[in-house]
């Protein structure tokens, strides 16, 4: 039994599902698809090298430098295309304050970069925390907050390896108190460990060291002097009671002494 004919296509379906076969066979259509995949698809499908299809971002990653010596040179004629792209991008950055990423702060690895024009206009990294992973990194959050964080400006030495060469530079950072602790976390841990090891070494005596080498012991204050004082007072009191050899002790007359009896009461008339 033959199948019924398909329903006629509408005008909209004809524009969406256009018949672009143009009388091609299956093999011709396969060749056209493979050519389009090689031209617009993944570079691995084509036999060409990936270096021939590098983008400007790939060029920038390979040629970018954190600090350049040829920034002040106005001549770009002698530079290659890669160096020209990297130099133009380097000149578009603002190098007063840096932006950092403290993701691996426990290992002591910190990444730094210079600010872009949009970050300078918004105030990020200068009027807000320079850590990209901090909640106070956006300047808008700091302005809206009721209690904005206290920002600290630091000038830290930054050592890095660039193109196989070790370099260092002093970089300004603006961080909040929490991110500042993260920045110095490893150094504080190392200092605490050194203090702990030095304290244990000072407490333990070295080998071959005896107590006699420490020097004579200082005399301790004795309590004999304190004990003699009450004894001498007790003896002087007993001598006064028995009478001194010079003569009997003089006593005050009874009339001069005050009577212990209460005064008589007045009688009413």
Short mmCIF file of the C-alpha atoms (twelve columns), coordinates in Angstrom:
data_MODEL
# 
_entry.id   MODEL 
# 
loop_
_atom_site.group_PDB 
_atom_site.id 
_atom_site.type_symbol 
_atom_site.label_atom_id 
_atom_site.label_alt_id 
_atom_site.label_comp_id 
_atom_site.label_asym_id 
_atom_site.label_seq_id 
_atom_site.Cartn_x 
_atom_site.Cartn_y 
_atom_site.Cartn_z 
_atom_site.pdbx_PDB_model_num 
ATOM 1   C CA . UNK A 1   0.000  0.000  0.000   1 
ATOM 2   C CA . UNK A 2   1.663  3.289  -1.000  1 
ATOM 3   C CA . UNK A 3   2.198  6.015  1.606   1 
ATOM 4   C CA . UNK A 4   0.157  9.174  1.413   1 
ATOM 5   C CA . UNK A 5   1.945  12.268 0.061   1 
ATOM 6   C CA . UNK A 6   3.374  14.715 2.657   1 
ATOM 7   C CA . UNK A 7   1.364  17.812 3.404   1 
ATOM 8   C CA . UNK A 8   2.361  20.959 1.562   1 
ATOM 9   C CA . UNK A 9   4.856  23.252 3.353   1 
ATOM 10  C CA . UNK A 10  3.869  26.689 4.475   1 
ATOM 11  C CA . UNK A 11  5.747  29.819 3.583   1 
ATOM 12  C CA . UNK A 12  7.421  30.011 6.994   1 
ATOM 13  C CA . UNK A 13  8.601  26.405 6.930   1 
ATOM 14  C CA . UNK A 14  10.048 26.931 3.476   1 
ATOM 15  C CA . UNK A 15  12.180 29.826 4.724   1 
ATOM 16  C CA . UNK A 16  13.372 27.857 7.785   1 
ATOM 17  C CA . UNK A 17  13.832 24.424 6.204   1 
ATOM 18  C CA . UNK A 18  15.193 25.387 2.835   1 
ATOM 19  C CA . UNK A 19  16.146 22.682 0.399   1 
ATOM 20  C CA . UNK A 20  19.812 23.498 -0.260  1 
ATOM 21  C CA . UNK A 21  20.780 20.150 -1.728  1 
ATOM 22  C CA . UNK A 22  20.589 21.531 -5.282  1 
ATOM 23  C CA . UNK A 23  20.573 18.051 -6.767  1 
ATOM 24  C CA . UNK A 24  23.698 16.860 -4.861  1 
ATOM 25  C CA . UNK A 25  24.340 13.228 -4.238  1 
ATOM 26  C CA . UNK A 26  25.096 11.803 -0.802  1 
ATOM 27  C CA . UNK A 27  28.843 11.760 -1.509  1 
ATOM 28  C CA . UNK A 28  28.902 15.361 -2.736  1 
ATOM 29  C CA . UNK A 29  26.929 16.457 0.284   1 
ATOM 30  C CA . UNK A 30  29.442 14.627 2.554   1 
ATOM 31  C CA . UNK A 31  32.377 16.400 0.929   1 
ATOM 32  C CA . UNK A 32  30.736 19.778 1.408   1 
ATOM 33  C CA . UNK A 33  30.111 19.104 5.119   1 
ATOM 34  C CA . UNK A 34  33.710 17.979 5.693   1 
ATOM 35  C CA . UNK A 35  35.045 21.093 3.963   1 
ATOM 36  C CA . UNK A 36  32.875 23.333 6.145   1 
ATOM 37  C CA . UNK A 37  34.037 21.507 9.278   1 
ATOM 38  C CA . UNK A 38  37.691 21.979 8.319   1 
ATOM 39  C CA . UNK A 39  37.176 25.649 7.493   1 
ATOM 40  C CA . UNK A 40  35.044 26.738 10.460  1 
ATOM 41  C CA . UNK A 41  35.349 23.888 12.954  1 
ATOM 42  C CA . UNK A 42  38.130 22.380 15.093  1 
ATOM 43  C CA . UNK A 43  41.698 22.746 13.858  1 
ATOM 44  C CA . UNK A 44  42.395 19.071 14.605  1 
ATOM 45  C CA . UNK A 45  40.143 18.051 11.676  1 
ATOM 46  C CA . UNK A 46  42.358 19.895 9.233   1 
ATOM 47  C CA . UNK A 47  45.964 19.026 8.506   1 
ATOM 48  C CA . UNK A 48  47.116 22.605 9.188   1 
ATOM 49  C CA . UNK A 49  49.077 23.498 12.360  1 
ATOM 50  C CA . UNK A 50  47.396 25.340 15.185  1 
ATOM 51  C CA . UNK A 51  50.097 28.038 15.107  1 
ATOM 52  C CA . UNK A 52  48.734 29.332 11.823  1 
ATOM 53  C CA . UNK A 53  45.333 29.985 13.435  1 
ATOM 54  C CA . UNK A 54  46.475 31.748 16.591  1 
ATOM 55  C CA . UNK A 55  44.269 34.501 17.899  1 
ATOM 56  C CA . UNK A 56  45.386 37.815 19.394  1 
ATOM 57  C CA . UNK A 57  44.708 36.435 22.856  1 
ATOM 58  C CA . UNK A 58  47.149 33.572 22.233  1 
ATOM 59  C CA . UNK A 59  49.719 36.079 21.005  1 
ATOM 60  C CA . UNK A 60  49.160 38.230 24.076  1 
ATOM 61  C CA . UNK A 61  49.572 35.305 26.492  1 
ATOM 62  C CA . UNK A 62  52.861 34.343 24.876  1 
ATOM 63  C CA . UNK A 63  54.352 37.857 24.667  1 
ATOM 64  C CA . UNK A 64  52.921 39.712 27.676  1 
ATOM 65  C CA . UNK A 65  55.250 40.970 30.401  1 
ATOM 66  C CA . UNK A 66  54.426 42.265 33.861  1 
ATOM 67  C CA . UNK A 67  56.999 45.074 33.539  1 
ATOM 68  C CA . UNK A 68  58.552 46.177 30.269  1 
ATOM 69  C CA . UNK A 69  61.638 48.273 29.597  1 
ATOM 70  C CA . UNK A 70  60.534 49.418 26.140  1 
ATOM 71  C CA . UNK A 71  57.390 51.179 27.381  1 
ATOM 72  C CA . UNK A 72  58.854 54.647 26.850  1 
ATOM 73  C CA . UNK A 73  60.095 53.857 23.356  1 
ATOM 74  C CA . UNK A 74  57.790 55.419 20.794  1 
ATOM 75  C CA . UNK A 75  59.151 53.471 17.822  1 
ATOM 76  C CA . UNK A 76  57.339 50.256 16.983  1 
ATOM 77  C CA . UNK A 77  58.740 49.727 13.503  1 
ATOM 78  C CA . UNK A 78  61.457 47.325 14.587  1 
ATOM 79  C CA . UNK A 79  59.135 45.130 16.670  1 
ATOM 80  C CA . UNK A 80  57.393 42.018 15.486  1 
ATOM 81  C CA . UNK A 81  53.640 41.624 15.340  1 
ATOM 82  C CA . UNK A 82  53.542 39.703 18.631  1 
ATOM 83  C CA . UNK A 83  55.607 42.327 20.455  1 
ATOM 84  C CA . UNK A 84  53.512 45.140 18.985  1 
ATOM 85  C CA . UNK A 85  50.259 43.591 20.255  1 
ATOM 86  C CA . UNK A 86  51.760 42.994 23.717  1 
ATOM 87  C CA . UNK A 87  53.163 46.534 23.902  1 
ATOM 88  C CA . UNK A 88  49.839 48.136 22.964  1 
ATOM 89  C CA . UNK A 89  48.029 46.149 25.614  1 
ATOM 90  C CA . UNK A 90  50.704 46.983 28.203  1 
ATOM 91  C CA . UNK A 91  50.335 50.692 27.520  1 
ATOM 92  C CA . UNK A 92  46.574 50.497 28.047  1 
ATOM 93  C CA . UNK A 93  47.034 49.297 31.654  1 
ATOM 94  C CA . UNK A 94  47.273 51.519 34.761  1 
ATOM 95  C CA . UNK A 95  50.212 50.614 37.001  1 
ATOM 96  C CA . UNK A 96  49.550 52.610 40.178  1 
ATOM 97  C CA . UNK A 97  47.709 49.849 42.074  1 
ATOM 98  C CA . UNK A 98  47.560 46.135 41.314  1 
ATOM 99  C CA . UNK A 99  44.807 43.533 41.464  1 
ATOM 100 C CA . UNK A 100 45.595 40.226 43.198  1 
ATOM 101 C CA . UNK A 101 44.110 36.737 43.443  1 
ATOM 102 C CA . UNK A 102 44.620 34.986 46.804  1 
ATOM 103 C CA . UNK A 103 43.181 31.603 45.894  1 
ATOM 104 C CA . UNK A 104 46.395 29.718 46.811  1 
ATOM 105 C CA . UNK A 105 47.457 31.964 49.716  1 
ATOM 106 C CA . UNK A 106 48.316 29.008 51.990  1 
ATOM 107 C CA . UNK A 107 51.043 27.874 49.606  1 
ATOM 108 C CA . UNK A 108 52.396 31.417 49.263  1 
ATOM 109 C CA . UNK A 109 51.492 31.709 45.563  1 
ATOM 110 C CA . UNK A 110 49.811 35.017 44.691  1 
ATOM 111 C CA . UNK A 111 48.915 36.266 41.224  1 
ATOM 112 C CA . UNK A 112 49.039 39.981 40.397  1 
ATOM 113 C CA . UNK A 113 48.007 42.055 37.407  1 
ATOM 114 C CA . UNK A 114 47.577 45.728 36.610  1 
ATOM 115 C CA . UNK A 115 44.207 47.464 36.487  1 
ATOM 116 C CA . UNK A 116 42.264 48.122 33.326  1 
ATOM 117 C CA . UNK A 117 40.506 51.364 32.394  1 
ATOM 118 C CA . UNK A 118 37.084 50.118 33.540  1 
ATOM 119 C CA . UNK A 119 38.469 49.174 36.959  1 
ATOM 120 C CA . UNK A 120 40.109 52.566 37.354  1 
ATOM 121 C CA . UNK A 121 36.840 54.341 36.514  1 
ATOM 122 C CA . UNK A 122 34.854 52.212 38.973  1 
ATOM 123 C CA . UNK A 123 37.527 52.553 41.693  1 
ATOM 124 C CA . UNK A 124 38.122 48.817 42.099  1 
ATOM 125 C CA . UNK A 125 41.481 48.082 43.687  1 
ATOM 126 C CA . UNK A 126 41.915 51.618 45.043  1 
ATOM 127 C CA . UNK A 127 38.718 52.423 46.951  1 
ATOM 128 C CA . UNK A 128 37.859 48.754 47.466  1 
ATOM 129 C CA . UNK A 129 39.719 45.562 48.304  1 
ATOM 130 C CA . UNK A 130 42.165 44.506 45.602  1 
ATOM 131 C CA . UNK A 131 41.465 40.782 46.038  1 
ATOM 132 C CA . UNK A 132 39.196 39.565 43.241  1 
ATOM 133 C CA . UNK A 133 37.744 36.835 45.495  1 
ATOM 134 C CA . UNK A 134 36.787 39.229 48.295  1 
ATOM 135 C CA . UNK A 135 33.205 40.384 48.735  1 
ATOM 136 C CA . UNK A 136 34.471 43.961 49.115  1 
ATOM 137 C CA . UNK A 137 36.214 43.942 45.729  1 
ATOM 138 C CA . UNK A 138 33.401 45.773 43.953  1 
ATOM 139 C CA . UNK A 139 33.480 49.483 44.733  1 
ATOM 140 C CA . UNK A 140 29.674 49.641 44.609  1 
ATOM 141 C CA . UNK A 141 29.416 47.222 47.549  1 
ATOM 142 C CA . UNK A 142 31.734 49.395 49.649  1 
ATOM 143 C CA . UNK A 143 29.726 52.560 48.931  1 
ATOM 144 C CA . UNK A 144 26.380 50.951 49.782  1 
ATOM 145 C CA . UNK A 145 27.616 49.139 52.929  1 
ATOM 146 C CA . UNK A 146 26.698 50.664 56.291  1 
ATOM 147 C CA . UNK A 147 29.994 49.639 57.860  1 
ATOM 148 C CA . UNK A 148 32.609 49.633 55.090  1 
ATOM 149 C CA . UNK A 149 35.805 47.699 55.823  1 
ATOM 150 C CA . UNK A 150 39.010 49.422 56.820  1 
ATOM 151 C CA . UNK A 151 41.296 49.373 53.785  1 
ATOM 152 C CA . UNK A 152 45.085 49.097 54.161  1 
ATOM 153 C CA . UNK A 153 47.555 50.273 51.505  1 
ATOM 154 C CA . UNK A 154 50.589 47.985 51.265  1 
ATOM 155 C CA . UNK A 155 53.782 48.098 49.232  1 
ATOM 156 C CA . UNK A 156 54.814 44.469 48.905  1 
ATOM 157 C CA . UNK A 157 57.795 42.892 47.114  1 
ATOM 158 C CA . UNK A 158 56.583 40.667 44.295  1 
ATOM 159 C CA . UNK A 159 58.947 37.999 43.005  1 
ATOM 160 C CA . UNK A 160 58.016 36.098 39.859  1 
ATOM 161 C CA . UNK A 161 59.507 34.052 37.015  1 
ATOM 162 C CA . UNK A 162 58.873 35.374 33.512  1 
ATOM 163 C CA . UNK A 163 60.132 33.598 30.383  1 
ATOM 164 C CA . UNK A 164 62.566 31.585 32.516  1 
ATOM 165 C CA . UNK A 165 64.032 34.671 34.228  1 
ATOM 166 C CA . UNK A 166 63.562 35.523 37.923  1 
ATOM 167 C CA . UNK A 167 62.386 39.107 38.500  1 
ATOM 168 C CA . UNK A 168 61.101 41.195 41.397  1 
ATOM 169 C CA . UNK A 169 59.222 44.463 41.800  1 
ATOM 170 C CA . UNK A 170 57.552 46.589 44.477  1 
ATOM 171 C CA . UNK A 171 53.790 46.667 43.953  1 
ATOM 172 C CA . UNK A 172 51.093 48.679 45.738  1 
ATOM 173 C CA . UNK A 173 48.054 46.786 46.996  1 
ATOM 174 C CA . UNK A 174 44.895 47.932 48.768  1 
ATOM 175 C CA . UNK A 175 43.446 45.137 50.924  1 
ATOM 176 C CA . UNK A 176 41.007 44.743 53.763  1 
ATOM 177 C CA . UNK A 177 42.160 43.333 57.105  1 
ATOM 178 C CA . UNK A 178 40.974 39.807 56.296  1 
ATOM 179 C CA . UNK A 179 42.763 39.671 52.947  1 
ATOM 180 C CA . UNK A 180 45.894 41.184 54.507  1 
ATOM 181 C CA . UNK A 181 46.047 38.209 56.886  1 
ATOM 182 C CA . UNK A 182 45.735 35.889 53.896  1 
ATOM 183 C CA . UNK A 183 48.584 37.666 52.128  1 
ATOM 184 C CA . UNK A 184 50.950 37.218 55.097  1 
ATOM 185 C CA . UNK A 185 49.549 33.846 56.210  1 
ATOM 186 C CA . UNK A 186 52.505 31.696 55.177  1 
ATOM 187 C CA . UNK A 187 55.106 34.135 56.488  1 
ATOM 188 C CA . UNK A 188 53.360 34.371 59.863  1 
ATOM 189 C CA . UNK A 189 53.235 30.574 60.089  1 
ATOM 190 C CA . UNK A 190 56.950 30.305 59.332  1 
ATOM 191 C CA . UNK A 191 57.810 32.937 61.965  1 
ATOM 192 C CA . UNK A 192 55.681 31.160 64.573  1 
ATOM 193 C CA . UNK A 193 57.408 27.858 63.780  1 
ATOM 194 C CA . UNK A 194 60.856 29.469 64.062  1 
ATOM 195 C CA . UNK A 195 59.988 31.021 67.423  1 
ATOM 196 C CA . UNK A 196 58.693 27.697 68.683  1 
ATOM 197 C CA . UNK A 197 61.854 25.836 67.620  1 
ATOM 198 C CA . UNK A 198 64.167 28.512 69.060  1 
ATOM 199 C CA . UNK A 199 62.229 28.449 72.344  1 
ATOM 200 C CA . UNK A 200 62.621 24.686 72.698  1 
ATOM 201 C CA . UNK A 201 66.344 24.887 71.936  1 
ATOM 202 C CA . UNK A 202 66.883 27.516 74.611  1 
ATOM 203 C CA . UNK A 203 64.933 25.502 77.174  1 
ATOM 204 C CA . UNK A 204 66.856 22.240 76.617  1 
ATOM 205 C CA . UNK A 205 70.561 22.207 77.853  1 
ATOM 206 C CA . UNK A 206 73.180 21.346 75.307  1 
ATOM 207 C CA . UNK A 207 75.222 18.112 75.468  1 
ATOM 208 C CA . UNK A 208 78.209 18.230 77.866  1 
ATOM 209 C CA . UNK A 209 76.765 21.102 79.815  1 
ATOM 210 C CA . UNK A 210 76.645 20.620 83.624  1 
ATOM 211 C CA . UNK A 211 75.017 22.543 86.384  1 
ATOM 212 C CA . UNK A 212 78.401 23.687 87.760  1 
ATOM 213 C CA . UNK A 213 79.084 25.683 84.597  1 
ATOM 214 C CA . UNK A 214 76.060 27.826 85.203  1 
ATOM 215 C CA . UNK A 215 77.936 29.696 87.987  1 
ATOM 216 C CA . UNK A 216 77.585 29.905 91.771  1 
ATOM 217 C CA . UNK A 217 74.126 30.054 93.153  1 
ATOM 218 C CA . UNK A 218 73.027 33.392 94.508  1 
ATOM 219 C CA . UNK A 219 72.480 33.553 98.291  1 
ATOM 220 C CA . UNK A 220 68.863 33.223 99.235  1 
ATOM 221 C CA . UNK A 221 67.436 35.636 101.801 1 
ATOM 222 C CA . UNK A 222 67.205 33.923 105.183 1 
ATOM 223 C CA . UNK A 223 64.393 34.325 107.695 1 
ATOM 224 C CA . UNK A 224 66.724 34.427 110.744 1 
ATOM 225 C CA . UNK A 225 66.655 38.212 110.820 1 
ATOM 226 C CA . UNK A 226 62.867 38.188 110.814 1 
ATOM 227 C CA . UNK A 227 62.815 35.691 113.641 1 
ATOM 228 C CA . UNK A 228 65.314 37.659 115.776 1 
ATOM 229 C CA . UNK A 229 63.186 40.775 115.834 1 
ATOM 230 C CA . UNK A 230 60.251 39.400 117.807 1 
ATOM 231 C CA . UNK A 231 62.661 37.618 120.203 1 
ATOM 232 C CA . UNK A 232 64.536 40.828 121.041 1 
ATOM 233 C CA . UNK A 233 61.257 42.653 121.596 1 
ATOM 234 C CA . UNK A 234 60.103 39.905 123.908 1 
ATOM 235 C CA . UNK A 235 63.320 40.103 125.906 1 
ATOM 236 C CA . UNK A 236 63.140 43.873 126.308 1 
ATOM 237 C CA . UNK A 237 59.599 43.618 127.605 1 
ATOM 238 C CA . UNK A 238 60.570 40.984 130.163 1 
ATOM 239 C CA . UNK A 239 63.488 43.143 131.372 1 
ATOM 240 C CA . UNK A 240 61.183 46.110 131.902 1 
ATOM 241 C CA . UNK A 241 58.866 44.014 134.003 1 
ATOM 242 C CA . UNK A 242 61.703 42.633 136.182 1 
ATOM 243 C CA . UNK A 243 63.381 46.031 136.574 1 
ATOM 244 C CA . UNK A 244 66.422 47.471 134.946 1 
ATOM 245 C CA . UNK A 245 69.824 47.553 136.756 1 
ATOM 246 C CA . UNK A 246 69.808 51.337 136.778 1 
ATOM 247 C CA . UNK A 247 66.749 51.485 139.024 1 
ATOM 248 C CA . UNK A 248 63.079 50.631 139.307 1 
ATOM 249 C CA . UNK A 249 60.813 51.680 136.503 1 
ATOM 250 C CA . UNK A 250 58.802 54.815 137.269 1 
ATOM 251 C CA . UNK A 251 55.011 54.494 137.210 1 
ATOM 252 C CA . UNK A 252 52.463 57.205 136.775 1 
ATOM 253 C CA . UNK A 253 50.559 58.179 139.988 1 
ATOM 254 C CA . UNK A 254 47.082 56.801 140.434 1 
ATOM 255 C CA . UNK A 255 45.581 60.302 140.503 1 
ATOM 256 C CA . UNK A 256 46.852 61.039 137.045 1 
ATOM 257 C CA . UNK A 257 45.387 57.882 135.671 1 
ATOM 258 C CA . UNK A 258 41.910 58.008 134.238 1 
ATOM 259 C CA . UNK A 259 39.242 56.174 136.169 1 
ATOM 260 C CA . UNK A 260 37.438 53.470 134.346 1 
ATOM 261 C CA . UNK A 261 34.151 54.026 136.290 1 
ATOM 262 C CA . UNK A 262 31.399 56.024 134.517 1 
ATOM 263 C CA . UNK A 263 30.515 59.553 135.783 1 
ATOM 264 C CA . UNK A 264 27.585 59.832 138.332 1 
ATOM 265 C CA . UNK A 265 24.164 60.731 136.969 1 
ATOM 266 C CA . UNK A 266 22.525 64.001 137.887 1 
ATOM 267 C CA . UNK A 267 19.484 63.767 140.100 1 
ATOM 268 C CA . UNK A 268 16.377 65.660 139.154 1 
ATOM 269 C CA . UNK A 269 15.023 68.200 141.731 1 
# 
